[in-house]
Amino acid sequence: MLEAADRSLEVILEKYGSKKTFLLRENFPVDERYKADYLGDGASGKQEYAYLWPYSGGLSATVALYEQTKNKKYKSIIDKRLVPGLEEYYDDERKPAGYASYISSAPVSDRFYDDNIWIGIDFTNLYLLTGETKYLEKAKIVWDFVYSGHDDLLGGGIYWCEQKKTSKNTCSNAPAAVFALKLYEATGKKEYLEMGKSLYEWTKVNLQDADGVYMDNVRLDGSIDRTKYPYNSGQMIEAASLLYKITKEPDYLDEAQKVANASFLHFFETDGSQRLKSSNNWFIAVMMRGFVQLYKLDNNPAYLRAFRKNLDFAWTTNRDENGLFYKDWRGVKRDERKWLLDQFAIVEMFANIVDLKL
């Protein structure tokens, strides 16, 4: 899997790269008609470069590779290519400073709390891996922006978007709990632990369905979008696992295991194939983070063996002539256009499964 991750990262950076800039393209091949559909109502999605969310997936994938290998090659890619590109999205004109959804040299764009959380988690992980304070300082700046999206409406929780405060989403609260708990591990400051606990409990109370799987968001009128995406439940598995790791309170481990089982039943085929149901690949990669964290606590390999089976299929059977991945886990649908984030997601999953004794 390490060779697969390494070769795939090289292909992605080559195919999606843009001359004379650290920025990447949103799709390969470039599709002039493409319009991003994930920016909320009324947002224009047609741009020359990738939006922040897919770009940041490259940081997550490469941090995962560096964590598994400690290879200076990946550290160099992070410091000399990905972070400089990421800074193109940094917006300190608006306060608190944070990362905007598109490059700051373009007309002003919305700032999404969840987009920033993923970056903050990566910077915190880099600090935990290296001890280099520059990463912790960046993580703290991101945290201040993220928590500025918290208020007491609906009893707490963080909004999805700074400019669209109409809902509080699992994707802006479950990973915020993970981010806070990692900051606690990095700093030892109790306020991060308390915020992590509070965000975890708020999300559990407001957005967990009866089957244990997490719904997407609650609107300010109290109505709930019941859509279930893999990453939302995965981040609650990771948050519960981190809370158990930190506090040793058994209820957290029990809950992590319950949500893991519910998620496995919901997001994998139940026909015996253990095939992943097709989704945004990055949603699956972020779900897998939770399963990895849980495995480190309970050593139950069953779920990650299923992930491994799917990843073996992706590498051996589900790539095109350029070495890029299709997103249909059945291997049937073969779209020509490949989205950047779907590609980085597979690299992250390859990296995160490398050293697990499965």
C-alpha positions in Angstrom: 0.0 0.0 0.0 2.9 2.4 0.6 4.1 2.0 -3.0 0.5 2.6 -4.2 0.2 5.7 -2.1 3.5 7.1 -3.2 3.0 6.5 -6.9 -0.6 7.8 -6.8 0.5 11.0 -5.0 3.1 11.6 -7.7 0.5 11.1 -10.5 -2.0 13.5 -8.9 0.5 16.3 -8.4 1.6 15.9 -12.0 -1.8 15.6 -13.6 -3.6 18.3 -11.6 -0.6 20.7 -11.3 -0.6 24.1 -12.9 2.5 25.8 -14.3 4.1 28.7 -12.4 1.9 28.2 -9.3 1.5 25.8 -6.4 -2.2 25.6 -7.0 -3.9 22.5 -8.5 -6.8 22.0 -10.9 -10.2 20.8 -9.7 -10.5 18.0 -12.3 -8.5 15.9 -14.7 -8.9 16.3 -17.6 -9.7 20.0 -17.2 -13.5 20.5 -17.7 -14.3 24.0 -18.7 -18.0 23.4 -18.1 -17.5 22.1 -14.6 -19.3 23.9 -11.8 -18.7 23.0 -8.1 -21.9 21.9 -6.5 -20.8 21.9 -2.8 -20.6 25.6 -2.0 -24.2 26.2 -0.9 -27.1 28.0 -2.6 -26.3 30.7 -5.1 -22.5 30.1 -5.1 -20.8 30.2 -8.5 -18.5 27.2 -8.9 -16.6 27.8 -12.2 -13.0 28.8 -11.5 -9.5 28.2 -12.9 -8.1 26.4 -9.9 -9.4 24.0 -7.3 -11.4 25.2 -4.4 -9.9 25.0 -0.9 -11.7 21.8 0.1 -10.3 19.6 -2.6 -6.9 21.3 -2.5 -6.6 20.7 1.3 -7.2 16.9 0.7 -3.6 16.9 -0.6 -2.3 18.1 2.7 -4.3 15.5 4.6 -3.0 12.7 2.3 0.6 13.8 2.5 0.5 14.3 6.2 -0.8 10.7 6.5 2.1 9.5 4.4 4.6 11.4 6.4 3.1 10.1 9.7 3.5 6.5 8.4 7.0 6.8 6.9 8.7 9.8 8.4 10.2 10.2 4.9 11.6 13.7 4.4 10.3 13.6 0.9 6.8 14.0 2.1 7.8 16.7 4.6 9.3 18.6 1.7 6.2 18.3 -0.4 4.2 19.6 2.6 6.5 22.6 3.3 7.6 23.5 -0.2 4.5 22.9 -2.2 1.2 22.2 -0.4 1.5 24.8 2.4 2.6 27.6 0.1 -0.4 26.7 -2.2 -2.7 26.6 0.8 -1.6 30.1 1.8 -3.1 31.4 -1.5 -6.5 30.8 0.2 -5.6 32.5 3.5 -7.7 35.5 4.2 -6.7 37.9 7.0 -8.6 40.8 5.6 -11.7 39.5 7.4 -11.4 38.9 11.2 -10.8 36.4 12.6 -8.4 35.2 9.9 -9.1 32.0 8.2 -9.0 30.1 4.9 -11.5 31.2 2.2 -13.1 28.8 -0.2 -11.2 30.2 -3.1 -7.9 32.0 -3.6 -7.6 35.4 -2.0 -6.4 37.1 -5.3 -9.9 36.4 -6.8 -13.1 38.2 -5.7 -14.0 37.5 -2.1 -15.4 34.0 -1.4 -17.3 32.4 1.5 -15.4 30.9 4.4 -16.6 27.5 5.6 -15.9 26.3 9.1 -15.6 22.7 8.1 -13.0 23.5 5.4 -10.9 25.2 8.0 -11.3 22.3 10.5 -9.7 19.8 8.2 -6.7 22.1 7.7 -6.5 22.7 11.5 -6.4 19.0 12.2 -3.6 18.5 9.7 -1.5 21.3 11.2 -2.1 19.9 14.7 -1.1 16.4 13.5 2.1 17.9 12.0 2.9 19.6 15.3 2.4 16.3 17.1 4.6 14.5 14.6 7.4 17.1 14.4 7.3 19.4 17.5 7.7 22.3 15.1 5.8 25.2 16.7 5.0 26.9 13.3 2.4 24.2 12.8 0.8 24.7 16.2 0.6 28.4 15.6 -1.2 27.9 12.4 -3.6 25.4 14.1 -4.4 27.9 16.8 -5.3 30.6 14.2 -7.6 28.1 12.5 -9.2 27.1 15.8 -10.0 30.7 16.7 -11.7 31.1 13.3 -13.6 27.9 13.7 -14.9 28.6 17.2 -16.0 32.1 16.2 -18.8 30.1 14.4 -20.1 28.8 17.7 -23.1 30.4 19.5 -25.9 29.4 21.9 -28.7 29.0 19.3 -30.0 25.4 19.3 -28.1 25.0 22.5 -24.6 25.3 21.1 -22.8 24.0 18.1 -20.8 25.5 15.2 -22.4 26.7 11.9 -21.4 25.3 8.5 -20.5 28.6 6.8 -19.6 32.1 8.1 -21.8 33.7 5.4 -24.7 31.3 5.6 -25.6 30.8 9.2 -28.7 28.8 8.5 -27.6 25.4 9.8 -25.3 23.6 12.3 -23.9 20.6 10.6 -22.3 17.3 11.8 -19.4 18.1 9.5 -18.6 21.3 11.4 -19.1 19.9 14.9 -17.8 16.3 14.9 -14.5 17.2 13.4 -14.3 20.3 15.5 -14.5 18.0 18.5 -11.6 15.9 17.0 -9.6 19.1 16.3 -10.1 20.4 19.9 -9.1 17.0 21.4 -6.0 16.9 19.3 -5.2 20.5 20.4 -5.5 19.2 24.0 -3.1 16.5 23.2 -0.7 19.0 21.7 -0.9 21.7 24.4 -2.3 20.0 27.6 -4.7 22.9 28.0 -8.0 21.8 29.6 -10.1 24.3 27.7 -9.6 22.3 24.5 -10.6 19.1 26.3 -13.8 20.8 27.6 -14.7 22.3 24.2 -14.1 18.9 22.6 -16.4 17.2 25.1 -19.0 19.8 24.6 -19.0 19.7 20.8 -19.1 15.9 20.9 -22.1 15.8 23.3 -24.0 18.5 21.3 -23.6 16.6 18.1 -24.6 13.3 19.7 -27.8 14.8 21.3 -28.8 16.8 18.2 -27.8 14.7 15.2 -27.5 11.0 15.9 -30.3 9.0 14.4 -32.0 6.0 16.2 -29.8 3.5 14.2 -26.6 5.1 15.6 -25.6 6.7 12.3 -25.3 10.5 12.1 -27.6 12.8 10.1 -26.3 15.8 8.2 -27.5 19.0 9.9 -30.0 20.8 12.0 -31.5 24.0 10.7 -32.2 27.0 12.9 -35.9 26.2 12.9 -35.1 22.8 14.4 -35.8 20.8 11.3 -33.2 18.1 10.5 -31.6 17.1 7.2 -31.5 13.3 7.7 -29.0 12.6 4.9 -26.3 10.3 6.1 -22.7 10.7 4.9 -19.9 8.4 5.9 -17.6 11.1 7.2 -20.0 12.4 9.8 -20.3 9.2 11.6 -16.6 8.5 11.1 -15.7 11.7 12.9 -17.9 10.8 15.8 -16.2 7.5 16.0 -12.8 9.3 16.1 -14.0 11.8 18.7 -15.4 9.1 21.0 -12.2 7.1 20.6 -10.0 10.1 21.4 -12.2 10.9 24.4 -11.7 7.3 25.6 -7.9 7.6 25.0 -7.7 10.8 27.0 -10.2 10.1 29.8 -10.3 6.3 30.0 -14.1 6.5 30.5 -15.5 3.2 29.1 -18.7 4.8 27.9 -16.8 6.6 25.1 -15.2 3.4 23.9 -18.6 1.6 24.0 -20.2 4.4 22.0 -17.3 4.4 19.4 -17.8 0.7 18.9 -21.6 1.0 18.5 -21.3 3.8 15.9 -18.6 1.8 14.1 -20.9 -1.2 13.8 -23.8 0.9 12.7 -21.7 2.7 10.2 -20.3 -0.6 8.8 -23.9 -1.8 8.3 -25.0 1.4 6.7 -22.0 2.3 4.4 -20.8 -1.1 3.3 -22.8 -3.6 1.2 -24.4 -6.3 3.4 -24.5 -9.0 0.7 -21.3 -10.6 2.0 -19.0 -8.7 -0.4 -18.1 -6.0 2.2 -17.9 -3.6 -0.8 -18.1 0.1 0.0 -21.2 1.8 -1.2 -20.2 4.4 -3.8 -19.9 7.9 -2.3 -17.6 10.9 -2.3 -14.3 9.0 -1.7 -13.1 11.6 0.7 -16.2 11.1 2.9 -15.1 7.4 3.0 -11.4 8.4 3.8 -12.5 10.6 6.7 -14.8 7.8 8.0 -11.8 5.5 7.9 -9.9 7.8 10.2 -12.4 6.9 12.9 -12.1 3.2 12.3 -8.3 3.5 12.5 -8.4 5.4 15.8 -10.8 2.8 17.2 -8.6 -0.1 16.0 -5.7 1.4 17.9 -7.8 1.0 21.1 -9.7 -2.3 20.7 -7.5 -4.2 18.1 -10.6 -5.4 16.3 -9.3 -5.8 12.7 -12.7 -6.8 11.1 -13.7 -3.3 9.8 -10.3 -2.3 8.5 -9.9 -5.7 6.7 -13.0 -4.7 4.8 -11.4 -1.3 3.9 -8.2 -3.1 2.9 -10.2 -5.4 0.6 -11.8 -2.3 -1.1 -8.4 -0.5 -1.4 -6.8 -3.6 -3.0 -9.6 -3.5 -5.6 -9.0 0.2 -6.2 -5.3 -0.3 -6.8 -5.4 -3.5 -8.9 -8.7 -3.0 -10.9 -10.2 0.4 -10.6 -7.7 2.8 -12.2 -7.6 4.4 -15.6 -4.7 4.5 -18.0 -3.2 7.6 -16.2 -3.2 5.8 -12.8 -6.2 7.8 -11.5 -9.0 6.2 -9.6 -12.6 5.6 -10.6 -15.1 6.2 -7.7 -17.5 3.3 -8.4 -16.5 0.6 -6.0 -18.4 -2.0 -8.1 -16.0 -1.2 -11.0 -18.9 -0.6 -13.4 -19.2 3.2 -13.9 -16.0 4.6 -15.5 -16.2 8.4 -15.7 -13.6 10.2 -17.7 -13.5 13.2 -15.4 -11.7 12.6 -12.1 -12.3 15.1 -9.2 -9.1 16.0 -7.3 -10.5 15.3 -3.8 -11.6 11.8 -4.8 -8.0 11.0 -5.8 -6.3 12.4 -2.7 -8.8 10.4 -0.6 -7.5 7.1 -1.9 -3.9 8.2 -1.2 -4.9 9.0 2.4 -6.6 5.6 2.8 -3.6 3.8 1.4 -1.3 5.6 3.8 -3.5 5.1 6.9 -3.6 1.4 6.4 0.1 0.9 5.8 1.4 -0.2 9.2 -1.8 -1.8 10.6 -1.4 -5.5 11.4 -4.5 -6.8 9.6 
